[in-house]
Amino acid sequence: MENENIFESETQKIKYSDSRPSYHLGGTIEEILNYMHDGVYITDNNGITLFVNESYTKMSGIRKDDVIGKHMSELIKKGLFLESASLEVLKKKRSVSIIDCFKNGKKCLATSSPVFDRSGQIVMVVTNLRDMTELLDLKNRLEWSEVLNEKYFLELKELRKDQENKYNIIGNSRSMIKIYEIIDRIAEVDATILILGETGVGKEVVAREIHKNSLRKDGPFIKVNCASIPENLFESELFGYAKGAFTGAASKGKPGLFELADNGTILLDEIGELSLNAQSKLLRVLQEKQIIRVGGTELRKIDVRIIAATNKDLEKEVEKGFFREDLFYRLNVIPITVPPLRERREDIPLLSIHFLDLYNSKYNMNKKLSDSALELLKWYSWPGNVRQLKNLIERLVLISPHDTISDDYILNIAGKEDIDELYNLGQKGLTLDEAVSIVEKQLIYKALKKHGTTRKAAKVLGVSQPTIVRKTNKYGINLDKYK
């Protein structure tokens, strides 16, 4: 062919060495190039194809007859190539590398380099083609593995953080039984759930119980603390960011928490702390079930069950203009209110024994709570709810000098000033003797702690010193440090 003769004439200009005679290596060069493992594609200085070797045709699936003598722009129009590194070289007069994707599925690295004559003019462009399919597939698998690793790391972090709870709801009060019944009814549906309750009541435990009993139980459970995410990072944390989205971003981008929760459940804890701007972005995701990474354009579908939790009264927040009404109704499909511990006091002994067993096992102890200690815990106001009870039991297990933890020791640790006597006695319908005993014991203990001796305590309480001694023996109050 005419163009093959062009290639022949061009190769005749190549010398083996400046100090040796010239050799006409046209046919020999072609033979050598056809033995190469990498593909070779050569065009002239106008972008017309002169030569392709055998490896190139095998990699690309393109026949020689389809390209020899054809201009690269013509081949692009025909759909054989998406772009041409050779044409870029002719424009930029320097080497250019691109990734070529061929119809046979091969992904190859094409590096085109100019060949100059003595006057500095381009006479040919030589393209080296290397099959990168396996390497790129490996790269994609590695990136996906990193995504999975991050998802598993988040889940493992949450599991380690909360493993002490076993994620089981403890309680047999009417209010907790009602919550069990709701969980059973919604187990097989994906409706959005809003969990309400004071800080420390166990909203996350309820959320995990819902997930564990749902059809998504084998999927991830991702917790998002909305209050801890700065507003300027909200989108990138929840929706992820694309490659090169901003300075300091990971070079290949990063999935957000919604992507990591795909096919599972995401808990939006403390959702009442979100700004109005963040609320509008979240609403769009809940409505469309799609996210776009920051700096990206690709819509990504997500299949996630939404559970939101807050200690705020969202209806009042809506009235004040602090929370979007449309987002509230979107979240409030199935509301669950977890009552404070003071409203389900019959659960306190169960919770106390559960935490006691937990920390005995953790610290290799064998501590017990006396009956009077359990009774005292029932009358505590527990402003910090279950979380406060759990922390107190751990503290008692660690620092109590005796295997049996008495009510006297609990009062010494917790402080009787934190006991809400009037509230408890007024609400529980105790007998007169029970009420008198509880108040009497607390008054004596408080007087001894404040004044230091039985004599001073007796004077403040308006009784004799022997009466104080007798009462302390009755209630098991240790007098050693008050003598």
Salt bridges, closest charged atoms under 4 A:
GLU10 OE1 - LYS13 NZ 3.51
ASP38 OD2 - ARG130 NH2 2.57
GLU54 OE2 - LYS64 NZ 3.19
ASP66 OD1 - ARG63 NH2 3.07
GLU74 OE2 - LYS78 NZ 3.53
GLU88 OE2 - LYS91 NZ 3.98
GLU88 OE1 - LYS92 NZ 3.40
ASP131 OD2 - LYS106 NZ 3.12
ASP137 OD1 - LYS107 NZ 3.84
GLU143 OE2 - LYS139 NZ 2.73
GLU146 OE1 - LYS252 NZ 2.98
GLU150 OE2 - LYS254 NZ 3.66
GLU158 OE1 - ARG208 NH2 3.20
ASP162 OD2 - ARG208 NH2 3.44
GLU164 OE2 - LYS362 NZ 2.62
GLU164 OE1 - LYS390 NZ 3.45
ASP190 OD2 - ARG216 NH2 2.86
GLU198 OE2 - ARG342 NH2 2.56
GLU204 OE2 - ARG208 NE 3.23
GLU204 OE1 - LYS223 NZ 2.93
GLU209 OE1 - LYS212 NZ 3.56
GLU235 OE1 - LYS281 NZ 2.86
GLU259 OE2 - ARG293 NE 2.89
GLU259 OE1 - ARG300 NH1 3.64
ASP269 OD2 - LYS223 NZ 3.95
GLU273 OE2 - LYS312 NZ 3.47
GLU298 OE1 - ARG300 NH2 3.53
ASP303 OD1 - ARG216 NH2 2.59
ASP326 OD2 - ARG324 NH2 2.70
ASP347 OD2 - ARG344 NH1 3.09
ASP407 OD2 - LYS441 NZ 1.73
GLU440 OE2 - LYS471 NZ 3.08
